[in-house]
Amino acid sequence: MVKAADMLIARRADTRARADFATWKMMAKLNGFSALPPEAQNFLAGYKTLLDQLGEDEATEATITEVYKAYYAEMGGGGTPPDVRPRASEPVADNVTAFRRPAPKPKTASRFSVSATGSSGKRPLPVALIFICLVVVYVAIRMLWK
């Protein structure tokens, strides 16, 4: 029986192992192998030997499993590390409905637009009319101050 604390440690160790291995692999591809810690270099050397024997996916999973075991023990997990990867479930029968766009909503006439019948509601003042009014007010104020 696996305790809840051990399962929590196992999940953390697995997440850390997967993230670290991806980082190490990327650093090795970018010629940063010598900058990695010795433990990481040892795991990557083991990965290279596994890569010669197995496919890339199998070698990657085997190396991540080794890193996971080391991290599990380092984090204080007891006994053998439990399997934390979710099992692939059987495909679900086709119960997915197709996406249909909702029918477009009819546009409501705003108070400023001209309706389809031709009558207009309140229309905003044209910009030119507002500008002319501002000029008249400005000139009137200038004349009053003289």
N, C-alpha and C positions, 0 to 999 in steps of 0.2 A: 504494500500500500504506500502510495506517495503522499507525503504531507503537503498541505497547502503552501507552506513556506518554501519547501523544496521545489514545488511547481513554479512559484514566483521567481525563485532563483534561476530555474531552468529557462523560463521565458526571457529573463534579462540576459542570461548567458547566450542564448540562441540569437537574440536580436543583436547583441554586441559582436558576436562571432561573425554574423552575416555582414554587418556594417564594416567591421575591421577588415575582413577578407576582401571585400569589394574595394576598400581604400588601398590596401596593400597591393592588390592586383593592378589598380590604376597607377599607383606610384611606380610599380615595376615597369609598366608599359611606358611611362614618361621618363625612364632612365633615372629613377630615384631609389633604386633598390638598395644602394649603400646607405641611404639616409634612414632606412627602416631599422627598428630595434632587432637585436639578434633573434629573438623568439619569432618575430614575423618573417625574418629571412629563412629560418628553419622550416616554418610552415610552407613558405612559397617554394623552397627547394623540394619538399615532399610533394607539393602540388605538381611541380614540373615532372617528377618521376612518375606520378600517377597519370599525368597527361599523356605520357608515352604509352602506357598500358591501357588506359580507358579513354572514353570520349570526354569531351570538355565538360558536359553536364555532370557526368558521374564523378569525374575527378574533382570538380568544384564542390559537389555535395559531400564527398568523402573528406575533403580538406576542411570544409566548414564543420563537419561532424567532429573532427579531431580538435579543432579550435574550440568548439562548443564544450567538449569534454574537459579541456584544460581550463576554460573559463568557469565552468560549473564547479570544479574542484577548488579553483582559486577563490570563488565567491562564497565558499563554505557549504556547498551542497553535500548532502550525505548519500553515500552509496553510488550506485550507477545512475547516470543522468537519465531522466525520463524522456520519452519521445514527445516533443512539443509541436512538431509540424502537423498541421491539420491534415486529416485523411481526405483524399479526393472523393467527393460524393458522386453518386451516380447521377447522370444527367436527368434533369427534371423533364417530364413530359411537356409538350408545347402548351403552356398555359399563359403565354404572353399575348396580350392583345395589341393589335397594331395601333400606332399613334395616329390619331386623326386631329387635324387642326379644328379648333372650334369655329363655328360659323362667325363671319365678321359681323360685328355690331353695327347697326346703322348709325351714321354720324348724326348727332343732334345739331341742330342749327344754333350757332352761338348768337349772342345778342348783337354782335357786330357784323355778322355775315349776311349776305343777301340770300333769302330763301329761294327755293325752287320756283315759287309762284311769281317772283319778281318784286314783291314788296320788300322793303328793307326795314330793319329795326333801327336802333340807334347806330349810326355810323360814326366812326371816329373822325375828328377834324383832320383835314389834310395837313401834312407837314408844312406845306408852303403857307397856308393860312396862319398857322401858329407862328411861323417865322415872321410873317408880315406884321402880325399883332405885336410881337416882341420889338420889332424895329420901331413901330409907331410909339410904343410906350417909352422906349429909350430916347427917341427924338423929343417927345413931349417933356420928359424929365430934364433933358439937357437944356431945352428952351426955358423951362421954368426956373432953373438955377442961374440963368444969366441975368 
